[in-house]
Amino acid sequence: MVISGGFGVGKTTMVGAVSEIEPVTTEAAMTAASQGVDDTSVLPHKTATTVAMDFGRITIDEGLVLYLFGTPGQNRFWFMWDSVCFGALGAIVLADVRRLTDAFGPIDYFEGAGLPFIVVVNQFDGAPTYPVEELREALALPETVPVLSCDARNREGSKRVLIELVEHLLRLRQESAGLVNAAPG
């Protein structure tokens, strides 16, 4: 499973919150070279950023283990996304309502790649909240894409999001096989 989104949206945090192993991260200190390139206006205390990917693992049950790959958020690292996403079953697009436009790139990427995804608003302290319908409209998402919210720092909330992603993938598989909403008869 891929956890993606814009710069500083909480991808590394979510992988770390939910992983049953010590996550592998590629966090690097932000230096003067990133000034003027990375918008830290909403994240003034951010001092590190993912430069390749994060990796974690969670066991859902004895027959289902999810491998989690967090993508880097800055556009300059997007050349790695094809490699990180290769073989993925689905994705989470983390969004920050204070910088909602940062979610458009990941959404476009997964739509173009044909990779099923859900959108999850990370509940940052002090950030405003909006109804799902308004978020769906602002992001131009079809009704078939689930929109959720959680605090990426919270293990249980992050697990709930992963379970929703797995259930979404199963629904899509059933629909493509004609097992759901089939006309009787």
BAVEX-709308 format. One record per residue: residue number from 1; x, y, z of N, C-alpha, C in turn; residue in three letters. Coordinates in Angstrom, 2 decimals, padded with zeros to 5 digits. Layout:
+-----+---------+---------+---------+---------+---------+---------+---------+---------+---------+--------+
: num :   neast :  nnorth :     nup :  caeast : canorth :    caup :   ceast :  cnorth :     cup : residu :
+-----+---------+---------+---------+---------+---------+---------+---------+---------+---------+--------+
: NUM :       X :       Y :       Z :       X :       Y :       Z :       X :       Y :       Z :    ala :
...
+-----+---------+---------+---------+---------+---------+---------+---------+---------+---------+--------+
This chain:
+-----+---------+---------+---------+---------+---------+---------+---------+---------+---------+--------+
: num :   neast :  nnorth :     nup :  caeast : canorth :    caup :   ceast :  cnorth :     cup : residu :
+-----+---------+---------+---------+---------+---------+---------+---------+---------+---------+--------+
:   1 :  000.84 : -001.17 :  000.00 :  000.00 :  000.00 :  000.00 :  000.89 :  001.24 :  000.00 :    met :
:   2 :  000.48 :  002.24 : -000.72 :  001.24 :  003.48 : -000.84 :  000.54 :  004.56 : -000.03 :    val :
:   3 :  001.31 :  005.29 :  000.74 :  000.80 :  006.45 :  001.47 :  001.47 :  007.66 :  000.86 :    ile :
:   4 :  000.65 :  008.53 :  000.25 :  001.20 :  009.65 : -000.49 :  000.52 :  010.94 : -000.07 :    ser :
:   5 :  000.96 :  012.01 : -000.68 :  000.38 :  013.32 : -000.41 :  001.45 :  014.37 : -000.56 :    gly :
:   6 :  001.07 :  015.59 : -000.30 :  001.98 :  016.71 : -000.45 :  003.04 :  016.76 :  000.65 :    gly :
:   7 :  003.89 :  017.73 :  000.52 :  004.98 :  017.98 :  001.47 :  004.43 :  018.23 :  002.87 :    phe :
:   8 :  004.95 :  017.50 :  003.85 :  004.61 :  017.74 :  005.24 :  003.20 :  017.39 :  005.65 :    gly :
:   9 :  002.54 :  016.49 :  004.91 :  001.15 :  016.18 :  005.20 :  000.99 :  015.06 :  006.24 :    val :
:  10 :  002.07 :  014.34 :  006.57 :  001.99 :  013.32 :  007.60 :  002.21 :  011.89 :  007.15 :    gly :
:  11 :  002.80 :  011.71 :  005.98 :  003.02 :  010.36 :  005.46 :  003.97 :  009.54 :  006.35 :    lys :
:  12 :  005.11 :  010.11 :  006.69 :  006.07 :  009.43 :  007.56 :  005.45 :  009.17 :  008.92 :    thr :
:  13 :  004.69 :  010.13 :  009.40 :  004.02 :  009.99 :  010.70 :  003.04 :  008.83 :  010.68 :    thr :
:  14 :  002.25 :  008.71 :  009.61 :  001.27 :  007.61 :  009.53 :  001.97 :  006.26 :  009.46 :    met :
:  15 :  003.00 :  006.15 :  008.62 :  003.72 :  004.87 :  008.54 :  004.27 :  004.51 :  009.91 :    val :
:  16 :  004.86 :  005.46 :  010.61 :  005.43 :  005.20 :  011.93 :  004.38 :  004.86 :  012.97 :    gly :
:  17 :  003.20 :  005.48 :  012.88 :  002.14 :  005.24 :  013.87 :  001.56 :  003.85 :  013.76 :    ala :
:  18 :  001.49 :  003.33 :  012.54 :  000.77 :  002.08 :  012.33 :  001.69 :  000.87 :  012.16 :    val :
:  19 :  002.95 :  001.08 :  011.83 :  003.84 : -000.05 :  011.55 :  004.14 : -000.88 :  012.79 :    ser :
:  20 :  004.10 : -002.19 :  012.62 :  004.43 : -003.09 :  013.73 :  005.93 : -003.32 :  013.84 :    glu :
:  21 :  006.68 : -002.87 :  012.86 :  008.13 : -002.94 :  012.91 :  008.65 : -001.50 :  013.01 :    ile :
:  22 :  009.90 : -001.37 :  013.38 :  010.51 : -000.04 :  013.35 :  010.55 :  000.41 :  011.89 :    glu :
:  23 :  009.86 :  001.50 :  011.56 :  009.82 :  001.88 :  010.14 :  011.18 :  002.29 :  009.62 :    pro :
:  24 :  011.37 :  002.02 :  008.35 :  012.57 :  002.47 :  007.65 :  012.19 :  003.81 :  007.02 :    val :
:  25 :  012.97 :  004.83 :  007.32 :  012.67 :  006.15 :  006.75 :  013.91 :  006.69 :  006.05 :    thr :
:  26 :  013.69 :  007.61 :  005.17 :  014.79 :  008.29 :  004.49 :  014.67 :  009.79 :  004.75 :    thr :
:  27 :  014.46 :  010.11 :  006.00 :  014.35 :  011.52 :  006.40 :  015.73 :  012.16 :  006.35 :    glu :
:  28 :  015.78 :  013.33 :  005.77 :  017.02 :  014.10 :  005.71 :  016.73 :  015.49 :  006.27 :    ala :
:  29 :  017.72 :  016.06 :  006.89 :  017.57 :  017.41 :  007.44 :  017.32 :  018.40 :  006.31 :    ala :
:  30 :  016.40 :  019.30 :  006.57 :  016.15 :  020.36 :  005.60 :  017.24 :  021.42 :  005.78 :    met :
:  31 :  017.84 :  021.79 :  004.69 :  018.95 :  022.74 :  004.73 :  018.56 :  024.05 :  004.05 :    thr :
:  32 :  019.49 :  024.94 :  004.01 :  019.26 :  026.23 :  003.35 :  018.90 :  026.05 :  001.88 :    ala :
:  33 :  019.32 :  024.93 :  001.29 :  019.03 :  024.67 : -000.13 :  017.53 :  024.52 : -000.37 :    ala :
:  34 :  016.77 :  024.13 :  000.66 :  015.33 :  023.96 :  000.48 :  014.55 :  025.26 :  000.70 :    ser :
:  35 :  015.21 :  026.28 :  001.19 :  014.53 :  027.56 :  001.39 :  014.11 :  028.13 :  000.06 :    gln :
:  36 :  012.87 :  028.55 : -000.01 :  012.35 :  029.08 : -001.26 :  011.85 :  027.99 : -002.19 :    gly :
:  37 :  012.16 :  026.72 : -001.88 :  011.70 :  025.59 : -002.69 :  010.55 :  024.89 : -001.97 :    val :
:  38 :  010.72 :  024.63 : -000.68 :  009.71 :  023.96 :  000.14 :  008.95 :  025.02 :  000.93 :    asp :
:  39 :  007.63 :  025.03 :  000.79 :  006.80 :  025.98 :  001.51 :  006.56 :  025.47 :  002.92 :    asp :
:  40 :  007.24 :  026.05 :  003.87 :  007.10 :  025.66 :  005.28 :  006.26 :  026.66 :  006.07 :    thr :
:  41 :  005.53 :  027.52 :  005.39 :  004.76 :  028.57 :  006.08 :  003.74 :  027.99 :  007.05 :    ser :
:  42 :  003.13 :  026.86 :  006.73 :  002.17 :  026.23 :  007.63 :  002.88 :  025.27 :  008.59 :    val :
:  43 :  004.13 :  024.94 :  008.30 :  004.89 :  023.96 :  009.07 :  006.21 :  024.57 :  009.54 :    leu :
:  44 :  006.16 :  025.63 :  010.33 :  007.39 :  026.33 :  010.67 :  008.40 :  025.51 :  011.48 :    pro :
:  45 :  007.95 :  024.44 :  012.12 :  008.86 :  023.64 :  012.95 :  009.38 :  022.40 :  012.23 :    his :
:  46 :  009.04 :  022.23 :  010.95 :  009.50 :  021.07 :  010.18 :  010.99 :  021.22 :  009.89 :    lys :
:  47 :  011.77 :  020.21 :  010.28 :  013.22 :  020.28 :  010.11 :  013.78 :  019.17 :  009.23 :    thr :
:  48 :  012.93 :  018.17 :  008.88 :  013.39 :  017.05 :  008.07 :  012.32 :  016.71 :  007.04 :    ala :
:  49 :  012.74 :  016.03 :  005.99 :  011.81 :  015.65 :  004.93 :  012.22 :  014.30 :  004.33 :    thr :
:  50 :  011.25 :  013.56 :  003.81 :  011.52 :  012.28 :  003.17 :  012.11 :  012.53 :  001.79 :    thr :
:  51 :  013.23 :  011.88 :  001.51 :  013.89 :  012.09 :  000.22 :  013.82 :  010.86 : -000.70 :    val :
:  52 :  013.32 :  009.75 : -000.22 :  013.15 :  008.57 : -001.07 :  011.82 :  007.89 : -000.75 :    ala :
:  53 :  011.72 :  007.24 :  000.41 :  010.47 :  006.61 :  000.80 :  010.55 :  006.21 :  002.27 :    met :
:  54 :  009.40 :  005.85 :  002.80 :  009.30 :  005.25 :  004.13 :  008.79 :  003.84 :  003.92 :    asp :
:  55 :  009.10 :  002.94 :  004.85 :  008.62 :  001.57 :  004.74 :  008.20 :  001.08 :  006.11 :    phe :
:  56 :  007.04 :  000.44 :  006.15 :  006.55 : -000.19 :  007.38 :  005.72 : -001.41 :  007.02 :    gly :
:  57 :  005.27 : -002.09 :  008.05 :  004.48 : -003.32 :  007.84 :  003.45 : -003.44 :  008.95 :    arg :
:  58 :  002.27 : -003.94 :  008.59 :  001.25 : -004.23 :  009.59 :  000.53 : -005.51 :  009.19 :    ile :
:  59 :  000.31 : -006.37 :  010.17 : -000.41 : -007.61 :  009.96 : -001.88 : -007.36 :  010.28 :    thr :
:  60 : -002.74 : -007.57 :  009.30 : -004.18 : -007.42 :  009.50 : -004.73 : -008.69 :  010.17 :    ile :
:  61 : -004.38 : -009.84 :  009.63 : -004.66 : -011.13 :  010.26 : -003.62 : -012.11 :  009.73 :    asp :
:  62 : -003.69 : -013.36 :  010.14 : -002.62 : -014.30 :  009.77 : -002.48 : -014.51 :  008.28 :    glu :
:  63 : -003.49 : -014.14 :  007.51 : -003.41 : -014.31 :  006.07 : -003.20 : -013.01 :  005.29 :    gly :
:  64 : -003.11 : -011.89 :  006.01 : -003.00 : -010.61 :  005.30 : -002.02 : -009.68 :  006.01 :    leu :
:  65 : -000.90 : -009.44 :  005.34 :  000.12 : -008.51 :  005.82 :  000.22 : -007.39 :  004.80 :    val :
:  66 :  000.14 : -006.16 :  005.28 :  000.26 : -005.01 :  004.38 :  001.66 : -004.42 :  004.51 :    leu :
:  67 :  002.28 : -004.19 :  003.38 :  003.56 : -003.48 :  003.33 :  003.24 : -002.04 :  002.95 :    tyr :
:  68 :  003.76 : -001.12 :  003.72 :  003.43 :  000.29 :  003.56 :  004.62 :  001.04 :  003.00 :    leu :
:  69 :  004.38 :  001.79 :  001.95 :  005.42 :  002.60 :  001.33 :  004.97 :  004.05 :  001.31 :    phe :
:  70 :  005.68 :  004.89 :  002.01 :  005.38 :  006.32 :  002.02 :  006.21 :  007.02 :  000.97 :    gly :
:  71 :  005.58 :  007.84 :  000.15 :  006.28 :  008.55 : -000.92 :  006.82 :  009.88 : -000.41 :    thr :
:  72 :  007.82 :  010.41 : -001.08 :  008.24 :  011.79 : -000.77 :  007.17 :  012.75 : -001.29 :    pro :
:  73 :  007.03 :  013.90 : -000.63 :  005.96 :  014.81 : -000.99 :  006.32 :  015.90 : -001.99 :    gly :
:  74 :  007.58 :  016.28 : -002.06 :  007.95 :  017.38 : -002.95 :  007.98 :  016.92 : -004.41 :    gln :
:  75 :  007.57 :  017.83 : -005.28 :  007.54 :  017.52 : -006.71 :  008.90 :  017.06 : -007.23 :    asn :
:  76 :  009.98 :  017.60 : -006.70 :  011.30 :  017.26 : -007.23 :  011.68 :  015.80 : -006.98 :    arg :
:  77 :  010.95 :  015.10 : -006.09 :  011.22 :  013.69 : -005.81 :  010.20 :  012.76 : -006.47 :    phe :
:  78 :  009.28 :  013.32 : -007.23 :  008.23 :  012.49 : -007.83 :  008.75 :  011.52 : -008.87 :    trp :
:  79 :  009.94 :  011.71 : -009.36 :  010.48 :  010.76 : -010.34 :  010.60 :  009.37 : -009.73 :    phe :
:  80 :  010.59 :  009.27 : -008.40 :  010.69 :  007.97 : -007.72 :  009.35 :  007.26 : -007.57 :    met :
:  81 :  008.26 :  007.98 : -007.78 :  006.95 :  007.41 : -007.52 :  006.68 :  006.14 : -008.32 :    trp :
:  82 :  007.06 :  006.08 : -009.58 :  006.81 :  004.88 : -010.37 :  007.45 :  003.66 : -009.72 :    asp :
:  83 :  008.65 :  003.81 : -009.21 :  009.34 :  002.69 : -008.55 :  008.68 :  002.34 : -007.22 :    ser :
:  84 :  008.33 :  003.35 : -006.44 :  007.70 :  003.11 : -005.13 :  006.33 :  002.47 : -005.31 :    val :
:  85 :  005.60 :  002.86 : -006.34 :  004.23 :  002.38 : -006.55 :  004.14 :  001.08 : -007.34 :    cys :
:  86 :  005.24 :  000.64 : -007.92 :  005.21 : -000.58 : -008.74 :  004.71 : -001.75 : -007.91 :    phe :
:  87 :  003.67 : -002.41 : -008.36 :  003.12 : -003.58 : -007.69 :  002.16 : -003.26 : -006.56 :    gly :
:  88 :  001.91 : -001.99 : -006.30 :  000.99 : -001.61 : -005.22 : -000.44 : -002.00 : -005.58 :    ala :
:  89 : -001.21 : -002.33 : -004.56 : -002.62 : -002.66 : -004.75 : -003.50 : -001.43 : -004.64 :    leu :
:  90 : -003.08 : -000.47 : -003.83 : -003.89 :  000.72 : -003.62 : -003.09 :  001.79 : -002.91 :    gly :
:  91 : -003.72 :  002.96 : -002.75 : -003.02 :  004.09 : -002.17 : -003.93 :  004.92 : -001.28 :    ala :
:  92 : -003.29 :  005.63 : -000.39 : -003.93 :  006.65 :  000.44 : -003.32 :  007.98 :  000.01 :    ile :
:  93 : -004.18 :  008.94 : -000.28 : -003.72 :  010.30 : -000.53 : -004.04 :  011.08 :  000.74 :    val :
:  94 : -003.00 :  011.41 :  001.51 : -003.19 :  012.23 :  002.70 : -003.33 :  013.68 :  002.26 :    leu :
:  95 : -004.25 :  014.40 :  002.89 : -004.48 :  015.79 :  002.53 : -004.50 :  016.65 :  003.79 :    ala :
:  96 : -004.09 :  017.89 :  003.64 : -004.12 :  018.90 :  004.69 : -005.07 :  019.99 :  004.19 :    asp :
:  97 : -006.17 :  020.25 :  004.91 : -007.15 :  021.22 :  004.42 : -006.57 :  022.63 :  004.30 :    val :
:  98 : -005.46 :  022.90 :  004.97 : -004.83 :  024.21 :  004.88 : -004.06 :  024.37 :  003.56 :    arg :
:  99 : -003.79 :  023.23 :  002.91 : -003.05 :  023.21 :  001.63 : -003.66 :  022.14 :  000.73 :    arg :
: 100 : -004.96 :  022.22 :  000.53 : -005.69 :  021.17 : -000.17 : -005.21 :  020.98 : -001.61 :    leu :
: 101 : -004.73 :  022.05 : -002.22 : -004.26 :  021.92 : -003.62 : -003.07 :  020.97 : -003.74 :    thr :
: 102 : -002.34 :  020.73 : -002.64 : -001.21 :  019.79 : -002.68 : -001.67 :  018.36 : -002.95 :    asp :
: 103 : -002.96 :  018.08 : -002.77 : -003.48 :  016.73 : -003.01 : -003.75 :  016.47 : -004.49 :    ala :
: 104 : -003.85 :  017.53 : -005.30 : -004.18 :  017.33 : -006.72 : -003.15 :  016.50 : -007.46 :    phe :
: 105 : -001.86 :  016.74 : -007.24 : -000.82 :  015.98 : -007.93 : -000.91 :  014.48 : -007.64 :    gly :
: 106 : -000.96 :  014.07 : -006.36 : -001.10 :  012.64 : -006.08 : -002.40 :  012.04 : -006.64 :    pro :
: 107 : -003.50 :  012.78 : -006.53 : -004.77 :  012.27 : -007.08 : -004.63 :  012.06 : -008.59 :    ile :
: 108 : -004.08 :  013.04 : -009.29 : -003.87 :  012.91 : -010.74 : -002.96 :  011.72 : -011.06 :    asp :
: 109 : -001.91 :  011.55 : -010.25 : -000.97 :  010.45 : -010.49 : -001.70 :  009.10 : -010.42 :    tyr :
: 110 : -002.47 :  008.88 : -009.34 : -003.13 :  007.59 : -009.15 : -004.26 :  007.38 : -010.16 :    phe :
: 111 : -004.98 :  008.44 : -010.50 : -006.00 :  008.31 : -011.53 : -005.35 :  007.91 : -012.86 :    glu :
: 112 : -004.25 :  008.57 : -013.21 : -003.55 :  008.26 : -014.46 : -002.95 :  006.87 : -014.48 :    gly :
: 113 : -002.49 :  006.41 : -013.31 : -001.89 :  005.08 : -013.21 : -002.94 :  003.98 : -013.09 :    ala :
: 114 : -004.20 :  004.37 : -012.87 : -005.24 :  003.37 : -012.68 : -005.12 :  002.64 : -011.35 :    gly :
: 115 : -004.47 :  003.27 : -010.37 : -004.30 :  002.65 : -009.06 : -005.40 :  003.15 : -008.13 :    leu :
: 116 : -006.23 :  002.25 : -007.60 : -007.30 :  002.68 : -006.70 : -006.73 :  003.40 : -005.48 :    pro :
: 117 : -007.48 :  004.41 : -005.01 : -007.01 :  005.18 : -003.87 : -008.19 :  005.70 : -003.06 :    phe :
: 118 : -007.88 :  006.10 : -001.84 : -008.82 :  006.82 : -001.00 : -008.14 :  008.12 : -000.59 :    ile :
: 119 : -008.93 :  009.10 : -000.20 : -008.39 :  010.37 :  000.28 : -008.66 :  010.46 :  001.77 :    val :
: 120 : -007.62 :  010.83 :  002.52 : -007.72 :  010.93 :  003.97 : -007.22 :  012.31 :  004.40 :    val :
: 121 : -008.08 :  013.06 :  005.05 : -007.69 :  014.36 :  005.58 : -007.02 :  014.13 :  006.93 :    val :
: 122 : -005.77 :  014.55 :  007.02 : -005.04 :  014.45 :  008.28 : -005.53 :  015.59 :  009.18 :    asn :
: 123 : -005.97 :  015.25 :  010.36 : -006.54 :  016.23 :  011.29 : -005.45 :  016.92 :  012.09 :    gln :
: 124 : -004.88 :  017.97 :  011.51 : -003.86 :  018.74 :  012.20 : -004.51 :  019.59 :  013.29 :    phe :
: 125 : -003.80 :  019.74 :  014.39 : -004.29 :  020.58 :  015.48 : -004.57 :  021.99 :  014.96 :    asp :
: 126 : -005.75 :  022.50 :  015.25 : -006.10 :  023.86 :  014.87 : -006.55 :  024.05 :  013.44 :    gly :
: 127 : -006.50 :  023.00 :  012.62 : -006.94 :  023.12 :  011.22 : -008.47 :  023.07 :  011.17 :    ala :
: 128 : -009.07 :  023.80 :  010.25 : -010.53 :  023.75 :  010.15 : -011.01 :  022.39 :  009.65 :    pro :
: 129 : -012.27 :  022.11 :  009.89 : -012.86 :  020.86 :  009.38 : -013.96 :  021.22 :  008.39 :    thr :
: 130 : -014.19 :  020.32 :  007.44 : -015.19 :  020.54 :  006.41 : -015.97 :  019.25 :  006.19 :    tyr :
: 131 : -017.22 :  019.36 :  005.78 : -018.00 :  018.16 :  005.46 : -017.37 :  017.40 :  004.29 :    pro :
: 132 : -017.56 :  016.11 :  004.28 : -017.01 :  015.25 :  003.22 : -017.47 :  015.74 :  001.85 :    val :
: 133 : -018.72 :  016.14 :  001.73 : -019.24 :  016.58 :  000.43 : -018.45 :  017.78 : -000.10 :    glu :
: 134 : -018.11 :  018.72 :  000.79 : -017.33 :  019.90 :  000.36 : -015.92 :  019.51 : -000.06 :    glu :
: 135 : -015.31 :  018.58 :  000.68 : -013.97 :  018.12 :  000.33 : -013.99 :  017.39 : -001.02 :    leu :
: 136 : -014.98 :  016.54 : -001.20 : -015.11 :  015.79 : -002.46 : -015.25 :  016.75 : -003.63 :    arg :
: 137 : -016.07 :  017.79 : -003.46 : -016.26 :  018.77 : -004.52 : -014.98 :  019.57 : -004.78 :    glu :
: 138 : -014.31 :  020.00 : -003.71 : -013.09 :  020.79 : -003.86 : -011.99 :  020.00 : -004.57 :    ala :
: 139 : -011.96 :  018.69 : -004.35 : -010.94 :  017.84 : -004.96 : -011.42 :  017.18 : -006.25 :    leu :
: 140 : -012.66 :  017.48 : -006.66 : -013.25 :  016.93 : -007.89 : -013.19 :  015.41 : -007.90 :    ala :
: 141 : -013.59 :  014.80 : -006.78 : -013.56 :  013.34 : -006.64 : -014.91 :  012.73 : -006.94 :    leu :
: 142 : -014.93 :  011.62 : -007.65 : -016.20 :  010.92 : -007.86 : -016.68 :  010.28 : -006.56 :    pro :
: 143 : -017.95 :  009.96 : -006.51 : -018.55 :  009.32 : -005.33 : -017.89 :  007.98 : -004.99 :    glu :
: 144 : -017.24 :  007.37 : -005.97 : -016.63 :  006.05 : -005.76 : -015.34 :  006.10 : -004.96 :    thr :
: 145 : -014.78 :  007.29 : -004.77 : -013.54 :  007.42 : -004.00 : -013.89 :  007.80 : -002.55 :    val :
: 146 : -013.61 :  006.90 : -001.60 : -013.89 :  007.23 : -000.20 : -013.06 :  008.42 :  000.29 :    pro :
: 147 : -013.69 :  009.27 :  001.09 : -013.02 :  010.40 :  001.72 : -013.21 :  010.25 :  003.22 :    val :
: 148 : -012.09 :  010.17 :  003.93 : -012.10 :  009.95 :  005.38 : -011.25 :  011.01 :  006.06 :    leu :
: 149 : -011.22 :  010.96 :  007.37 : -010.29 :  011.80 :  008.12 : -009.74 :  010.99 :  009.28 :    ser :
: 150 : -008.55 :  011.36 :  009.70 : -007.94 :  010.73 :  010.86 : -006.77 :  011.60 :  011.31 :    cys :
: 151 : -006.28 :  011.32 :  012.49 : -005.06 :  011.93 :  012.99 : -003.95 :  010.93 :  012.71 :    asp :
: 152 : -003.06 :  011.25 :  011.79 : -002.02 :  010.31 :  011.36 : -001.10 :  009.90 :  012.50 :    ala :
: 153 : -001.11 :  010.62 :  013.59 : -000.30 :  010.25 :  014.76 : -000.93 :  009.12 :  015.56 :    arg :
: 154 : -002.20 :  008.87 :  015.32 : -002.98 :  007.91 :  016.10 : -002.99 :  006.55 :  015.43 :    asn :
: 155 : -002.47 :  005.55 :  016.12 : -002.37 :  004.20 :  015.57 : -003.73 :  003.63 :  015.18 :    arg :
: 156 : -004.71 :  003.73 :  016.06 : -006.02 :  003.14 :  015.78 : -006.70 :  003.82 :  014.60 :    glu :
: 157 : -006.63 :  005.14 :  014.54 : -007.22 :  005.85 :  013.40 : -006.53 :  005.50 :  012.10 :    gly :
: 158 : -005.22 :  005.38 :  012.13 : -004.47 :  005.01 :  010.93 : -004.78 :  003.58 :  010.50 :    ser :
: 159 : -004.95 :  002.68 :  011.46 : -005.34 :  001.30 :  011.14 : -006.73 :  001.29 :  010.50 :    lys :
: 160 : -007.64 :  002.10 :  011.03 : -009.00 :  002.18 :  010.48 : -008.96 :  002.61 :  009.00 :    arg :
: 161 : -008.08 :  003.57 :  008.69 : -007.92 :  004.05 :  007.32 : -007.40 :  002.92 :  006.42 :    val :
: 162 : -006.42 :  002.17 :  006.90 : -005.90 :  001.05 :  006.09 : -006.96 : -000.01 :  005.87 :    leu :
: 163 : -007.76 : -000.29 :  006.88 : -008.85 : -001.27 :  006.73 : -009.85 : -000.76 :  005.70 :    ile :
: 164 : -010.16 :  000.53 :  005.74 : -011.08 :  001.10 :  004.74 : -010.50 :  000.97 :  003.34 :    glu :
: 165 : -009.20 :  001.18 :  003.20 : -008.57 :  001.02 :  001.89 : -008.70 : -000.42 :  001.40 :    leu :
: 166 : -008.42 : -001.39 :  002.26 : -008.54 : -002.80 :  001.88 : -009.99 : -003.12 :  001.51 :    val :
: 167 : -010.95 : -002.65 :  002.29 : -012.36 : -002.90 :  001.97 : -012.75 : -002.24 :  000.64 :    glu :
: 168 : -012.23 : -001.05 :  000.38 : -012.48 : -000.37 : -000.90 : -011.94 : -001.21 : -002.05 :    his :
: 169 : -010.74 : -001.73 : -001.89 : -010.13 : -002.56 : -002.94 : -010.95 : -003.83 : -003.18 :    leu :
: 170 : -011.44 : -004.43 : -002.10 : -012.27 : -005.64 : -002.24 : -013.59 : -005.32 : -002.95 :    leu :
: 171 : -014.22 : -004.17 : -002.62 : -015.45 : -003.76 : -003.30 : -015.20 : -003.57 : -004.80 :    arg :
: 172 : -014.10 : -002.90 : -005.13 : -013.77 : -002.68 : -006.53 : -013.55 : -004.00 : -007.26 :    leu :
: 173 : -012.89 : -004.93 : -006.61 : -012.64 : -006.23 : -007.23 : -013.95 : -006.98 : -007.47 :    arg :
: 174 : -014.84 : -006.93 : -006.47 : -016.14 : -007.58 : -006.62 : -016.96 : -006.94 : -007.74 :    gln :
: 175 : -016.94 : -005.60 : -007.80 : -017.68 : -004.90 : -008.85 : -017.14 : -005.24 : -010.22 :    glu :
: 176 : -015.82 : -005.32 : -010.34 : -015.25 : -005.63 : -011.67 : -015.52 : -007.07 : -012.07 :    ser :
: 177 : -015.76 : -007.93 : -011.09 : -016.09 : -009.32 : -011.39 : -017.60 : -009.50 : -011.57 :    ala :
: 178 : -018.36 : -008.41 : -011.41 : -019.81 : -008.48 : -011.59 : -020.53 : -009.09 : -010.42 :    gly :
: 179 : -019.89 : -009.11 : -009.24 : -020.50 : -009.74 : -008.08 : -021.34 : -008.79 : -007.24 :    leu :
: 180 : -021.21 : -007.50 : -007.47 : -021.97 : -006.53 : -006.72 : -022.91 : -005.81 : -007.67 :    val :
: 181 : -024.10 : -005.55 : -007.22 : -025.10 : -004.82 : -008.01 : -025.46 : -005.55 : -009.31 :    asn :
: 182 : -025.28 : -006.84 : -009.34 : -025.69 : -007.60 : -010.52 : -027.21 : -007.70 : -010.54 :    ala :
: 183 : -027.78 : -007.54 : -011.71 : -029.24 : -007.62 : -011.84 : -029.67 : -009.05 : -011.60 :    ala :
: 184 : -030.76 : -009.23 : -010.82 : -031.23 : -010.61 : -010.58 : -031.76 : -011.23 : -011.87 :    pro :
: 185 : -031.59 : -012.51 : -011.91 : -032.23 : -013.15 : -012.93 : -031.88 : -013.85 : -014.04 :    gly :
+-----+---------+---------+---------+---------+---------+---------+---------+---------+---------+--------+
